[in-house]
């Protein structure tokens, strides 16, 4: 008897609409979750297929001080918030990327992004690898660097209905190695949930900082010929002014769309066929000298 042919996986969509949720945060997690769920509804109504939150969207950016009481803000994954997000992903048939403060075990915490597919399945997590420790960004006090979840890691690509999505978080965005290694896993889109702003005492540096942040992420889209989505928060929290400016960059570095400095749902159409076109014209992966990069595993050259 002839064997029944194996069922082939459905091909990815070529054109994908990214929804970036740029919002503020109050002190009440339930309010922030409720508002974010409504913004997801808005993004889906606008046609978004993949919806992404800002970094640590459930509350204010608490890392401006070292306070052990803030560990109480963390929750397990899976947990109540992931349940609400999974339900919303299934309701709209969309992919959701959300950034949470994860309690992995007693005394062990991560800055974690969770990815849900269109049927509400949690595909896995990415735990932030690069952890800053600077004035008003005391993240090393709170977060353990990522290693892996049950499906591998630390550099993760999630195979969703709407393309292969690589997730990195905020401080990761300054490291070309992280973008490259994630792109090498097959990412069509690099998503960066972010909380970046300027200390209110040095606002003269805001234009420089903002331009540098924008430039480095456009550079990732050029060097890796993929889409990059950066999702920032807005508003003044403590000593920091978060400037918003969430945006999507196309494979050759062109900014497809950019938000302002207020709450906004930004929906951007991306044609994944642009990746192949860019890589044929600028074949950076072909011309990489993989035999000559051993020095990258050292802290410095000497």
C-alpha positions, 0 to 999 in steps of 0.5 A, a space after each residue: 500500500 502506498 504511503 500517505 505523503 507527509 503534510 508540508 508545513 504551510 509557507 510563511 506569508 510574504 507580506 507581514 504587518 508589524 504592530 509596535 505598541 508605544 505607550 507609557 506605564 503607571 504604577 499599577 500593573 493591572 492598568 498597564 496590562 489592560 491598556 496594552 491589551 486594548 492597544 493589541 486590539 487596535 493594532 489587530 484592527 489596523 491589520 497587524 499580523 505581529 504585535 510587539 510591546 515595549 520592554 517591561 511594559 507591565 510597569 515603570 522602569 524600576 531599574 533606576 534604583 536598587 531596591 530588593 522590594 522590586 523583585 516582587 514585581 516579577 512573575 513566573 512564565 507561564 503565568 497570569 500575564 502570559 495567559 492573557 497574552 496567549 488568549 489575545 493572540 488566539 482571539 486575533 490570530 496574530 503573533 505577539 512578542 511581549 517583554 516581562 520581568 520573569 521569576 525563574 526560581 527563588 532568587 533567580 530573575 530575568 528580563 524576558 521576552 515571550 513569543 506567542 503564535 497565532 493559535 495562542 501557543 507560547 513558542 518560547 522565551 528569549 532572556 536578555 543577554 547584555 545587562 547594563 549597570 549604569 546610573 539609573 540603569 541598574 539592571 545587574 542588580 535585578 537580572 541574570 543574563 540569559 542562557 536558554 529556555 527548554 527549546 535552546 538558546 541563547 540566541 533564539 529565532 521563533 518560526 511563526 506563521 508570519 515569518 521567522 522572528 528573532 528577539 533581542 532586548 534593549 541593551 542587546 541592540 548596541 551589540 552587532 554580535 547579537 544581531 548577527 548571531 540571531 540573523 544567522 539563525 534565520 531571522 527575517 525580523 529582529 525585534 527589540 523591546 526597549 526602554 531607552 531615554 535621557 536623564 532629565 539632568 542632561 537633556 542637551 545629550 538627548 539628540 545625540 543619544 537618540 540619533 545613535 540609538 536609531 543609527 545602530 539599529 538601522 546598521 543591524 538591518 543593513 549588515 544582516 539584510 533583515 527587518 528591524 523593529 525597535 519598540 520604545 516607551 514614552 513619558 517621564 518616569 523618575 529621572 528619565 524621559 523616554 523619548 518614544 520614536 519606535 520605528 521599523 527599518 528595512 533590509 538596506 537601512 531605510 526607515 519604513 515608519 517611525 512614531 513620535 513621542 506620544 502613545 501610538 500604535 504603529 503598523 508597518 507593512 514589511 515585504 519579506 521578499 526584500 530580504 532576498 533582494 538585499 542579500 543578492 545585491 550586498 552578499 555580506 553572508 557570502 563574503 564573511 571571513 569566518 576563518 578570521 574572526 576568532 578574536 571576537 571571543 576575546 574581551 579585547 585585542 591584547 
